[in-house]
């Protein structure tokens, strides 16, 4: 029984690879996981200062501040702190993530789309774009979270389907600005025929993120001296900064690659992003 349980993750990955390869043979346009990963890193490399700085300020530092407020062993502190303090801390953290995190993600997506379109990076217009789209982007994220969470409660599979259908809704909103509900429909349209490969990509990213995140968390739990604890905070902040930038660049790359392969895409198609 133990052997079967240990083999399940490998069987799952093998099944995903088979399904992804079958899907790739059925569709003439190309969507390769290796291309998405390499192009995502290339996008960050060409706009590393604005991308990483935005991720640091809007994603990593708020998360670090929340963990510092709860203590180094945040999980244990949540069981010892009064319920009111726990709810207050989590509520503030969620609100900051929704407002500041959404702004940062939209700004990074706008920058990434600019890089992918072959345009020079302009942080000011990207920030202005993020501020203009902040409210619809917040509504999009809320609808996405609620829909996927409700779907996961219905035997998991409906939630996975919605996640794979709506994965690039924010890049669609930023690049094409079709409206909130039209962005969801457009995301599903572009991802049709690529969802098995997208699920395989998400599985690979999840494994990599778990390894890096687990290393950082383990270092934090093992930290006893003040110097080691400061080091753990720095490491976790750097990991959060990189993962935040990679997430925005990755989703933008998926959108760009799918639109390029299925419909054709030139730099002028994205001039409306900063209009």
Secondary structure, DSSP 8 states (H G I E B T S, - for coil): -HHHHHHHHHHHHHHHHHHHHHHHHH-SS---HHHHHHHHHHHHHHTHHHHHHHHIIIIIHHHHHHHHHH-SSHHHHHHHS-HHHHHHHHHHHHHHIIIIIHHHHHHHHHHHHHHHTT----HHHHHHHHHHTHHHHHHHHHHHHHHHHHHHHTTTHHHHHHHHHSTTHHHHHHHH---HHHHHHHHHHHHTT-HHHHHHHHHHHHHHHHHHHHHHHHHHHH--SHHHHHHHHHHHHHHHHHHHHHHHHHHHHHHHHHHHHHH---GGGGGGGG-
